[in-house]
Amino acid sequence: MNFLSIFVLIPILMLAGLWAARGIKAIRGVMVTGASALLIASVVLTFMYLGERSAGNTAEMLFRADTLWYAPLHISYSVGVDGISVAMLLLSAIIVFTGTFASWRLQPLTKEYFLWFTLLSMGVFGFFISVDLFTMFMFYEIALIPMYLLIGVWGSGHKEYAAMKLTLMLMGGSAFLLIGILGIYFGSGATTMNLLEIAQLHNIPFAQQCIWFPLTFLGFGVLGALFPFHTWSPDGHASAPTAVSMLHAGVLMKLGGYGCFRIAIYLMPEAANELSWIFLILTGISVVYGAFSACVQTDLKYINAYSSVSHCGLVLFAILMLNQTAATGAILQMLSHGLMTALFFALIGMIYGRTHTRDIRELAGLMKIMPFLSVCYVIAGLANLGLPGLSGFIAEMTIFVGSFQNNEVFHRALTIIACSSIVITAVYILRLIGKILYGTCTNKHHLELTDATWDERVAVICLIVCVAGLGMAPFWVSHMIGESVLPVVSQLIP
């Protein structure tokens, strides 16, 4: 069995273990064991990958394996990883591990919740290891479907509305995506759906690329919160339970940026060069609009959700700059945003679990009441606004430097506009921290609240260590990503 298949096998074993588990302790045991195994496997894979590269292996994808599934359409279970995939697998494993502890005391229907949570995780891991277009689409759908129930059953607020809106909009994007994938397959004249072989053929007619590129980019872009198809995201985040928000914003939205880069840009480079300006304008709007929208929100989750629209907009914005530096920054931003937004949602869930409100007008003076959670919230906020030494600075700096490398006035003007989001982000983050953490507590019931429990501390500390680690030692990650970005970017050179 190929080593990469372990990322699908472990969630399958977790599903079987959860199905058989009786009692809350058994359920927690299965989840912790499985999440730990995934984290260990991702760390081992990272060292294996770096070892192969150090030994001189220059193959575009490592640890390849192919098993034919359906001969008439040449559909195969094809897996392989490069530096981008390895980074995304490591991010996913961290979020699943910390999300398990963030859901430690979830009630009711704990078993059913973790079953759907694990199925969602399986879809994410399967997507990142796949190099076959159909297999990627299949795992993509597996990752989307559980969201409806996880929000609709275990969510809060207008959860039925949010779950339905999210599902309908993402399924609409999937329809565009499926048309685009079939167009790529038949347009390339390939006898396989393996994206590496389609890229090597490089024979999709330009006229067809101009049809399939917008459909594919739009299909993935909906999940990446591309303006104006982002409206599902704030409602979905606000209504989802804590760990689902963590996995949703931290990993699931990264499928959008990863798919845009791996499929739309890589397989249709001529159309990307020709049509990128359209999506650049839309992503530029996402970046600034998301930041401004976060400024006027009063719900903690909505603030973070609109912040995610802005930061995920930066991912697509950098990808569309079509050069190595910006693309490397886009992947770093995926990692950085995944970690810090998961940290934010975890902390918001913990604060809400104690105060039973997310309205910032009803919160004040939390630093004296729950100092651990408050200090962690400050760290998350500083990462979000791009403080040097934390992950946000490295990612955004790489994006803006790479974006400004384009000599055209259009690209540089958009880059300057996107840079303004840094200032807007600092405004709402600092105002928020000052409002809810400092000052005098006006609610006497909040004075009796407790600080983080041990399971909450495990989740939060793990995420903070990763955010700080990426910020202070980013070079091995950026080097690994940069090497893997090069084959895609080289296709874009006329």
KAFEN-V255735 format. One record per residue. PSI is psi in whole degrees, 0 to 359 (* if undefined). OMEGA is omega as a letter, one per 20 degrees, with the letter a starting at -180 (999 if undefined). D_FIRST is the distance of its C-alpha to the first C-alpha in Angstrom with 2 decimals. Layout:
BEGIN
PSI;OMEGA;D_FIRST, PSI;OMEGA;D_FIRST
END
This chain:
BEGIN
134;r;0.00, 141;a;3.79, 325;a;6.34, 332;a;8.48, 345;r;7.04, 335;r;8.42, 344;r;11.70, 324;a;11.67, 318;a;10.32, 311;r;13.03, 326;r;15.80, 316;r;14.98, 323;r;15.34, 318;r;18.40, 317;r;19.86, 318;r;19.60, 319;r;21.14, 320;r;23.85, 322;a;24.68, 345;a;25.33, 142;r;27.04, 118;r;30.79, 152;a;32.94, 325;a;32.73, 320;r;31.57, 319;r;28.49, 313;r;27.67, 321;r;28.15, 316;r;26.09, 315;a;23.02, 315;a;23.52, 318;r;24.17, 312;a;21.21, 315;a;18.79, 322;r;20.60, 319;r;20.66, 319;r;16.92, 320;r;16.48, 316;r;19.24, 316;a;17.91, 321;a;14.45, 323;r;16.52, 316;r;18.81, 316;r;16.21, 320;r;14.76, 314;r;18.44, 321;r;19.19, 317;a;16.22, 312;a;17.43, 325;r;21.02, 318;r;20.32, 317;r;18.85, 320;r;21.89, 330;r;24.25, 356;r;23.04, 9;r;24.13, 114;a;21.06, 12;r;22.84, 145;a;20.27, 319;r;20.90, 135;r;17.31, 163;r;14.81, 44;a;11.01, 147;r;11.23, 142;a;8.95, 130;r;10.89, 122;a;10.85, 130;r;14.46, 311;a;15.74, 101;a;19.50, 316;a;21.02, 324;r;24.66, 10;r;24.02, 40;r;21.11, 127;a;18.95, 154;r;15.26, 95;a;12.38, 126;a;12.57, 156;r;11.57, 158;a;13.12, 148;r;15.55, 191;a;18.98, 326;r;21.47, 313;a;22.56, 317;a;19.19, 316;r;18.57, 319;a;22.10, 323;r;21.71, 319;r;18.58, 316;r;20.63, 313;a;23.61, 318;a;21.89, 321;r;20.59, 316;a;24.16, 320;r;25.80, 318;a;23.72, 310;a;24.45, 327;r;28.13, 329;r;28.46, 316;r;27.49, 328;r;30.43, 338;r;32.65, 14;a;32.16, 321;a;32.76, 19;a;36.06, 135;r;35.47, 152;i;37.42, 191;r;37.60, 50;a;34.63, 316;a;32.32, 313;a;29.46, 321;r;29.66, 310;a;29.85, 331;r;26.67, 312;a;24.83, 323;r;25.85, 318;r;25.28, 321;r;21.63, 319;r;21.19, 317;r;22.84, 319;r;20.53, 319;r;17.42, 319;a;19.16, 310;a;19.94, 317;r;16.52, 322;r;15.06, 316;a;18.08, 338;r;17.75, 352;a;14.24, 143;r;15.14, 8;r;16.88, 132;a;17.77, 316;a;21.19, 319;r;20.81, 320;r;17.54, 316;a;19.34, 321;r;22.35, 311;r;20.62, 327;r;19.21, 315;r;22.64, 322;r;24.38, 325;r;22.24, 331;a;23.36, 319;a;26.97, 315;a;27.69, 338;a;27.56, 324;a;30.12, 312;a;32.86, 322;a;32.66, 324;r;31.98, 315;a;35.15, 329;a;37.16, 313;a;36.82, 2;a;36.41, 189;r;38.17, 169;r;41.82, 219;r;44.77, 62;a;44.61, 323;r;41.04, 316;r;41.26, 313;a;42.74, 318;a;40.23, 316;a;37.22, 317;a;38.64, 314;r;39.60, 311;a;36.21, 315;a;34.40, 317;a;36.86, 320;r;36.87, 326;r;33.12, 326;r;32.75, 317;r;35.52, 323;r;33.57, 325;r;30.54, 314;r;32.86, 319;a;33.89, 317;a;30.30, 317;r;29.28, 316;r;32.34, 317;a;31.54, 316;r;27.95, 322;r;29.28, 318;r;32.11, 315;a;29.84, 308;a;27.81, 327;r;30.93, 331;a;33.04, 344;a;30.77, 22;a;30.81, 157;r;27.12, 24;r;25.03, 158;r;22.00, 11;r;21.55, 121;a;19.53, 333;r;21.85, 318;a;21.48, 324;r;22.69, 319;r;25.40, 322;r;26.56, 324;r;26.84, 318;r;28.92, 48;a;31.18, 26;r;33.41, 121;a;33.87, 145;a;37.70, 319;a;39.40, 321;r;41.23, 323;r;38.01, 321;a;36.44, 346;r;39.49, 311;a;38.65, 331;a;34.88, 309;r;34.86, 322;a;37.15, 315;a;35.34, 315;a;31.88, 320;r;33.32, 319;r;35.32, 314;r;32.44, 326;a;30.42, 330;r;33.70, 318;r;34.69, 334;r;31.84, 14;r;32.88, 43;r;36.41, 129;r;38.06, 138;j;41.82, 27;a;43.23, 25;a;40.11, 353;a;39.57, 340;r;41.77, 332;a;39.00, 307;a;37.68, 318;r;40.64, 319;r;41.14, 315;r;37.48, 317;a;37.25, 329;a;40.59, 343;a;39.75, 149;r;36.16, 164;a;35.61, 305;a;34.97, 329;r;31.19, 320;r;30.78, 319;r;33.14, 312;a;31.12, 323;a;27.82, 305;a;29.72, 324;a;31.68, 326;a;29.31, 311;a;26.11, 318;r;26.71, 340;r;29.58, 339;r;27.48, 327;r;25.47, 307;r;28.81, 319;r;29.38, 316;a;25.81, 319;r;26.00, 317;a;29.51, 314;a;28.49, 329;a;25.17, 301;a;26.43, 308;a;30.23, 315;a;31.25, 317;a;28.61, 341;a;28.93, 63;a;32.68, 325;a;34.30, 316;r;37.73, 325;r;38.11, 316;r;36.95, 324;a;39.73, 322;a;42.22, 0;a;41.55, 331;a;40.22, 327;r;43.77, 310;a;43.81, 334;r;40.79, 319;r;42.03, 316;a;45.15, 319;a;43.26, 326;r;40.96, 320;r;44.07, 317;r;45.68, 315;a;42.64, 310;a;42.88, 317;a;46.63, 317;r;46.98, 318;r;44.25, 315;r;45.95, 320;a;49.41, 323;r;48.24, 330;a;46.83, 330;a;50.33, 3;r;52.05, 153;r;49.71, 353;r;50.74, 129;a;47.54, 318;a;45.12, 321;r;42.05, 324;r;43.70, 312;a;44.55, 327;r;40.95, 314;r;39.79, 329;r;42.23, 322;r;41.31, 323;r;37.70, 316;r;39.06, 312;a;40.79, 324;r;37.91, 331;r;35.33, 323;r;38.05, 325;r;37.99, 306;a;34.30, 322;r;35.06, 313;a;38.35, 321;r;36.72, 320;a;34.09, 352;r;37.01, 343;r;38.83, 38;r;36.51, 165;a;36.52, 316;a;34.12, 312;a;35.95, 319;a;36.29, 321;r;32.68, 318;r;31.55, 324;r;33.99, 317;r;32.56, 321;r;29.07, 323;r;30.83, 323;r;32.87, 313;r;29.82, 311;a;28.69, 310;a;32.27, 321;r;33.22, 316;a;30.08, 313;a;30.92, 330;r;34.68, 328;r;34.84, 319;r;32.51, 315;r;34.91, 309;a;37.87, 324;r;36.70, 313;a;35.83, 319;r;39.33, 317;r;41.03, 322;r;39.45, 320;r;40.64, 316;a;44.12, 322;r;44.35, 335;r;43.33, 315;a;46.38, 341;a;48.95, 30;r;47.99, 147;r;48.84, 7;a;47.20, 117;a;50.56, 342;r;51.45, 343;a;55.13, 4;a;54.79, 139;r;52.99, 151;r;54.69, 27;a;54.88, 340;a;51.35, 323;r;51.15, 332;a;53.56, 315;r;51.97, 76;a;48.25, 322;a;48.14, 309;a;44.43, 324;a;43.29, 316;r;46.06, 319;r;45.21, 324;r;41.55, 322;r;42.82, 316;r;44.96, 316;r;42.00, 318;r;39.99, 318;r;43.08, 324;r;43.58, 321;a;39.99, 324;a;40.58, 2;r;43.79, 38;r;42.30, 130;r;43.74, 140;a;42.94, 347;r;40.60, 166;a;38.44, 327;a;35.59, 324;a;37.77, 312;a;40.04, 313;a;37.42, 310;a;35.81, 323;r;39.13, 317;r;40.77, 320;r;38.07, 311;a;38.33, 325;r;42.13, 314;r;42.37, 322;a;39.94, 324;a;41.74, 351;r;45.11, 338;r;44.03, 132;a;44.74, 342;a;48.34, 143;r;49.26, 322;a;51.65, 310;a;49.70, 320;a;46.48, 324;r;48.46, 316;r;50.55, 324;r;47.52, 317;r;46.01, 319;r;49.24, 316;r;49.29, 326;r;45.71, 333;a;46.73, 339;r;49.33, 334;r;46.62, 316;a;46.40, 315;a;50.00, 319;r;49.65, 317;r;46.59, 323;a;48.64, 306;a;51.45, 331;r;49.59, 312;a;47.47, 321;r;50.53, 317;a;52.67, 313;a;50.06, 316;r;49.67, 324;a;53.44, 312;a;54.01, 337;a;51.65, 329;a;51.37, 180;a;54.88, 195;a;58.37, 133;r;59.75, 124;a;57.86, 351;a;59.90, 113;a;58.21, 334;r;59.36, 331;r;56.45, 337;a;53.99, 341;a;55.78, 2;a;54.37, 157;a;50.69, 164;r;48.17, 189;a;45.73, 145;r;41.90, 174;a;40.28, 320;a;37.67, 324;r;34.67, 321;r;36.16, 322;r;36.75, 310;a;33.12, 312;a;32.01, 316;a;34.86, 318;r;34.73, 315;a;31.01, 320;r;31.77, 318;r;34.96, 318;a;33.31, 318;r;30.76, 314;r;33.63, 321;a;35.72, 315;r;32.94, 325;a;32.14, 325;a;35.89, 338;r;36.79, 67;a;33.86, 352;a;32.54, 322;r;32.39, 325;r;28.86, 313;a;27.60, 325;r;30.06, 316;r;29.27, 318;r;25.52, 316;a;26.41, 320;r;29.24, 323;a;27.20, 336;r;24.83, 329;a;27.87, 314;r;29.54, 328;r;27.70, 313;a;28.61, 327;a;32.15, 336;r;32.81, 338;a;32.52, 347;a;35.44, 121;a;37.89, *;999;40.32
END
